[in-house]
């Protein structure tokens, strides 16, 4: 038994008829589509965490570097001779 692929036009035809929008629309999730949805959400979360980590740790923070340089200069000035 071969699965029949559906395109977006089939879904739109199921939602809209000659009278307008259908209100008795049923959406069914198979086990396969549910696992795909869960996997996609998981991968999206991992991607967001990875990008945030890269932005935070790998790309230099110029403002923080400047603040550190100012603090080191102040510390050197406050050292007793």
C-alpha positions as a Markdown table, in Angstrom:
| # | Residue | x | y | z |
|---|---|---|---|---|
| 1 | Unk | 0.0 | 0.0 | 0.0 |
| 2 | Unk | 1.7 | 3.2 | -1.2 |
| 3 | Unk | 1.2 | 6.4 | 0.7 |
| 4 | Unk | -0.3 | 9.2 | -1.3 |
| 5 | Unk | 1.6 | 12.4 | -1.0 |
| 6 | Unk | -0.5 | 15.6 | -0.4 |
| 7 | Unk | 0.4 | 19.1 | -1.4 |
| 8 | Unk | -0.7 | 22.4 | 0.0 |
| 9 | Unk | -3.5 | 22.6 | -2.6 |
| 10 | Unk | -5.1 | 19.5 | -1.3 |
| 11 | Unk | -5.2 | 20.9 | 2.2 |
| 12 | Unk | -6.6 | 24.2 | 1.0 |
| 13 | Unk | -9.3 | 22.4 | -1.0 |
| 14 | Unk | -10.2 | 20.5 | 2.2 |
| 15 | Unk | -10.6 | 23.8 | 4.1 |
| 16 | Unk | -12.4 | 25.9 | 1.5 |
| 17 | Unk | -15.4 | 25.0 | -0.6 |
| 18 | Unk | -17.8 | 27.0 | -2.8 |
| 19 | Unk | -19.6 | 28.4 | 0.2 |
| 20 | Unk | -16.4 | 29.6 | 2.0 |
| 21 | Unk | -14.4 | 28.2 | 4.9 |
| 22 | Unk | -15.4 | 24.9 | 6.3 |
| 23 | Unk | -15.9 | 24.8 | 10.0 |
| 24 | Unk | -15.8 | 21.1 | 10.5 |
| 25 | Unk | -12.1 | 20.5 | 9.8 |
| 26 | Unk | -10.4 | 17.5 | 11.4 |
| 27 | Unk | -6.7 | 17.3 | 11.7 |
| 28 | Unk | -5.3 | 13.9 | 12.4 |
| 29 | Unk | -1.7 | 13.2 | 13.5 |
| 30 | Unk | -0.2 | 9.8 | 12.8 |
| 31 | Unk | 2.6 | 8.5 | 14.9 |
| 32 | Unk | 5.1 | 9.3 | 12.2 |
| 33 | Unk | 4.0 | 12.9 | 11.8 |
| 34 | Unk | 4.0 | 13.4 | 15.6 |
| 35 | Unk | 7.6 | 12.1 | 15.9 |
| 36 | Unk | 8.6 | 14.4 | 13.0 |
| 37 | Unk | 7.0 | 17.4 | 14.9 |
| 38 | Unk | 8.7 | 16.4 | 18.2 |
| 39 | Unk | 12.0 | 16.0 | 16.4 |
| 40 | Unk | 11.7 | 19.3 | 14.6 |
| 41 | Unk | 10.9 | 21.1 | 17.8 |
| 42 | Unk | 13.8 | 19.5 | 19.6 |
| 43 | Unk | 16.2 | 20.4 | 16.7 |
| 44 | Unk | 14.9 | 23.9 | 16.8 |
| 45 | Unk | 15.6 | 24.2 | 20.5 |
| 46 | Unk | 19.1 | 22.8 | 20.1 |
| 47 | Unk | 19.8 | 25.2 | 17.2 |
| 48 | Unk | 18.7 | 28.2 | 19.3 |
| 49 | Unk | 20.9 | 27.1 | 22.2 |
| 50 | Unk | 23.8 | 26.5 | 19.9 |
| 51 | Unk | 23.5 | 29.9 | 18.2 |
| 52 | Unk | 23.1 | 31.6 | 21.6 |
| 53 | Unk | 26.3 | 29.9 | 22.8 |
| 54 | Unk | 28.2 | 30.9 | 19.7 |
| 55 | Unk | 27.1 | 34.5 | 20.0 |
| 56 | Unk | 28.0 | 34.6 | 23.7 |
| 57 | Unk | 31.3 | 32.8 | 23.8 |
| 58 | Unk | 33.0 | 32.8 | 20.4 |
| 59 | Unk | 32.2 | 36.3 | 19.1 |
| 60 | Unk | 34.2 | 38.8 | 21.1 |
| 61 | Unk | 32.2 | 41.3 | 23.2 |
| 62 | Unk | 34.0 | 44.6 | 22.5 |
| 63 | Unk | 32.1 | 46.5 | 25.2 |
| 64 | Unk | 33.2 | 44.0 | 27.8 |
| 65 | Unk | 36.8 | 44.0 | 26.6 |
| 66 | Unk | 36.8 | 47.8 | 26.9 |
| 67 | Unk | 35.3 | 47.7 | 30.4 |
| 68 | Unk | 38.0 | 45.2 | 31.4 |
| 69 | Unk | 40.7 | 47.4 | 30.0 |
| 70 | Unk | 39.4 | 50.4 | 32.0 |
| 71 | Unk | 39.2 | 48.4 | 35.2 |
| 72 | Unk | 42.8 | 47.1 | 34.8 |
| 73 | Unk | 44.0 | 50.7 | 34.2 |
| 74 | Unk | 42.3 | 51.9 | 37.3 |
| 75 | Unk | 43.7 | 49.0 | 39.3 |
| 76 | Unk | 47.2 | 49.9 | 38.1 |
| 77 | Unk | 46.7 | 53.5 | 39.1 |
| 78 | Unk | 45.6 | 52.5 | 42.6 |
| 79 | Unk | 48.5 | 50.2 | 43.3 |
| 80 | Unk | 50.9 | 51.6 | 46.0 |
| 81 | Unk | 54.3 | 52.5 | 44.7 |
